[in-house]
Amino acid sequence: MQYRIEYTETAERELEQAYLWILEQSRSLQIAHNRFNGITQASDSLNGLPERCGFAPENDYCAEDIRQLLYGQRHGQYRVLFTLREKTVVILHIRHSARKHLNSEA
């Protein structure tokens, strides 16, 4: 079954912020562009089998199941937090893995 991918405004904003941060840190348009495309492609790959991803730590605080897809390695790893709503994968957040997990107050 193919799922539709939908990004929340928050996830789109976080992805843009990640791009700008990578650009600032690396001072390389190519590196920022590659990372942006990588995160986007990884997120879009959820259209095939989103259940392959485990539950996120944030799942304990939410009424609906929250899963995470990890993209990247070590210091450059990002967590794509998403939920399934019928035939749609809703990307809720895109966060650097070094950031604290969201909690019930976030």
URSUL-V370981 format. One record per helix or strand of 2 or more residues. SS is the DSSP state (h for helix, s for strand). FROM is the first residue (numbers start at 0). TO is the last residue. If there is no record, write none. Layout:
BEGIN
SS & FROM & TO
SS & FROM & TO
END
This chain:
BEGIN
s & 3 & 6
h & 8 & 25
h & 28 & 43
h & 45 & 51
h & 56 & 60
s & 66 & 70
h & 73 & 75
s & 77 & 84
s & 87 & 95
END
